[in-house]
Amino acid sequence: MNLRSHLSSSPRNAQSSVEVRERGGEPPVWCIYATVALVAVACYLNALGGDFVHDDIPAVVRNKDVLAQTPLTTLLKNDFWGTPMRDVNSHKSYRPLTTLTFRSLKFYKIL
């Protein structure tokens, strides 16, 4: 018995060929996920080198919480824009995790 006939008659090959026939020749699931991820990255890749615009300037560039000009505890007391939540002018948009993420990116010179 040669190697080719041995491989084609092995139970493992028989099982994998049955799996391919049952799936109808579809690509593996990981391939689909990888394709979706690559398309998503490709869509936003050109924005990585862009400048801040519109509401990014008060939310990131001028926000004292992001610039680490305030203690970390104020992240829990201020809104997304760096205004105290109890202030009348606050938008009440409470996003401390986002602000902390911006602060850490600024600290590591990524933002």
C-alpha positions in Angstrom: 0.0 0.0 0.0 1.5 3.3 -1.0 1.3 6.5 1.0 -1.4 8.2 -1.2 -3.8 5.3 -0.9 -3.1 5.0 2.8 -3.9 8.7 3.3 -7.1 8.6 1.2 -8.4 5.6 3.1 -7.6 6.9 6.6 -10.6 7.7 8.8 -9.4 11.2 9.4 -9.4 12.1 5.7 -12.8 10.5 5.3 -14.2 12.6 8.2 -12.8 15.9 6.9 -14.1 15.3 3.4 -17.6 14.6 4.9 -17.3 17.9 6.8 -16.5 19.8 3.6 -19.4 18.2 1.8 -21.8 19.0 4.7 -20.7 22.6 4.9 -21.1 22.9 1.1 -17.6 24.2 0.6 -18.1 27.4 2.6 -15.0 29.2 4.0 -14.1 28.6 7.6 -15.8 30.9 10.2 -12.5 32.5 11.2 -12.0 33.6 7.6 -15.4 35.4 7.6 -14.5 37.2 10.8 -11.1 38.1 9.5 -12.6 39.6 6.3 -15.1 41.7 8.3 -12.3 43.0 10.6 -10.1 43.9 7.6 -12.8 45.7 5.8 -13.6 47.7 9.0 -10.0 48.6 9.5 -9.6 49.6 5.9 -12.6 51.9 6.1 -11.1 54.0 8.9 -7.4 53.7 8.1 -7.2 57.0 6.2 -8.6 58.8 9.3 -5.7 57.9 11.6 -3.5 60.8 10.4 -6.3 63.4 10.5 -6.7 66.4 12.8 -9.2 66.9 15.5 -12.4 68.6 14.3 -15.7 70.0 15.6 -16.4 68.7 19.1 -13.0 66.9 19.4 -11.3 70.2 20.3 -13.3 70.9 23.5 -13.6 67.2 24.4 -10.0 66.2 23.9 -7.6 69.1 23.0 -8.9 71.6 25.7 -10.3 69.2 28.3 -8.3 69.6 31.5 -9.3 66.1 32.5 -7.7 64.7 29.4 -4.6 66.9 29.6 -4.0 65.6 33.2 -4.3 69.1 34.7 -6.8 67.8 37.2 -6.7 64.9 39.7 -8.0 61.5 38.5 -10.9 61.7 40.9 -12.4 64.6 39.0 -13.0 62.3 36.1 -15.8 60.9 38.2 -17.3 64.3 38.9 -17.0 65.9 35.5 -18.9 65.3 32.3 -17.3 64.3 29.0 -16.4 67.9 28.2 -14.6 68.5 31.6 -17.4 70.6 33.1 -18.5 69.6 36.6 -21.8 67.6 36.5 -23.5 69.9 39.0 -22.7 72.9 36.8 -25.7 74.5 35.0 -23.8 74.5 31.8 -22.9 70.8 31.9 -24.3 68.6 29.1 -24.7 65.8 31.7 -22.9 63.4 29.2 -21.1 61.3 31.8 -18.4 59.2 30.1 -15.5 58.7 32.6 -14.1 55.6 30.9 -13.8 57.4 27.6 -12.2 60.4 29.2 -9.8 58.1 31.1 -8.9 56.4 27.8 -8.2 59.8 26.2 -6.1 60.7 29.2 -4.0 57.5 29.0 -3.6 57.9 25.2 -2.4 61.4 25.8 0.0 60.3 28.5 1.6 57.6 26.2 1.8 60.2 23.4 -0.6 58.2 21.2 -3.2 60.9 20.9 
